[in-house]
Amino acid sequence: MIDTERRSRATEAFFGRRKGKALRGQQAEKLEALLPQFIVDLSAPAPQPLNDLFPAPSERLRLEIGFGGGEHLIHRALEQPKTGFIGVEPFVNSMQKLLARVEEAGAHNIRVYNDDATQVLDWLPDGCLDQIDLLYPDPWPKKKHWKRRFVSQVNLARFHRVLKPGALFCFASDIDTYVNWTLQHCQAHGGFEWTAQNAADWLTPYEGWPSTRYEAKARREGRSSAYLTFKRV
């Protein structure tokens, strides 16, 4: 199924709940103190260059959409201190967990946004990102909900606009229908080249990949994962 209808903001409900278990007093206080230090302010124009979002010069810029528990984002930020990372996650508990780790590790090459990722994509300037990561996104498994999947022609157009030529879109999932959906949508868009040469290329985790809790759950339940890499052309 390839959707070509441009959906309005009101229908772009790509995520479900915003809150889980209530934060304890100290957790809530820390989130309230840290979030203003790291959040991207979309009410102001994007800085030129975008690297100015970060306190130290950044050689590359990456966007992670739906960072969940933050395991991958914090790992990459510490692994690549000269890369600036923007992480988007509307789930309050996940944001609190990430920012606590950011403070502990001193990962100041991270900036965050706590709402709809399409708002960040529309705010970003053309050709500014080296990579977009969409890792284990909500699969919305019921067919009637497939329109809520983040991969769509509309969002791929957003990706294509903000990625530099030759930049990467990386997608990981343990849901076969969403993997196939993503391959079909990227092929239909025409602006993304799947880089796989053989099965090992998409069955093997990305270099330096830290296993996440979502991936561990998938393996416990007997599902394998696919790691797709597309080049922006």
Phi, psi and omega in degrees: 000120179246119181266130180247351181285130178281115182279146178282165179305322185297334182261000184273062181265081187274346181237161181265244185292154180260337184227148174244231178299135182302135178292142174290162184309312182292323178296315180296319179295318180294320177298317180297327181280323187275323186304316180298336180284334188242349185285144175279128182269102182280353178283345176254151178300151177299136180295152177239112000282164182296336178304338181292353173298337189249150183291335179243152180303137180245133179274332180223160179229132180230148176240126174247123183260119181072070187280358174058234180288350177084004182301314182291316184297312181292324178298313181292322181296322179283327179290326186233074185295343179266008175253135175268132183243134170248122180247132180245129179201115181280345184282117188302316183296322179292321178297317179298317181296316180296311185295329175297320179287324177299315179296316181297318185271346182070034182274081184276005175267023177243136168233153187228163172217140191246033178215210185294125181297335179295332178294320177293315181300320180287338180277329184293146176285164179299143169055044185253343187254146175267339182197144170239129178248125174235096193246119181052053177291162177304121185280347185041070192294333180286135185304324181293344180257001184301332179296346179269355177296142185292327178285117179207167177298324178297312183284330174295326175296321176297313178304312184299323181292318188270344178279144173289155172304131182085356178287170190246145167244117182249130184230128177233139179201155175252009182254111186304318183295328180283326176298311179297319178304315182293317177300316181294318181292320179294321177296317181293326180296316178090351182257010182227128179256122177289127189272353185296136175255336179205175185300325181299331183294328181254352176266343181267130178302158178299154179302132180073017186294126173267126180298137180257168180294330178293318179294318179299320178296317179300317181293322178298328182267009173082019180254137175268165183246155174241141181236099185263137176235127179240140177258135178284121182242000000 
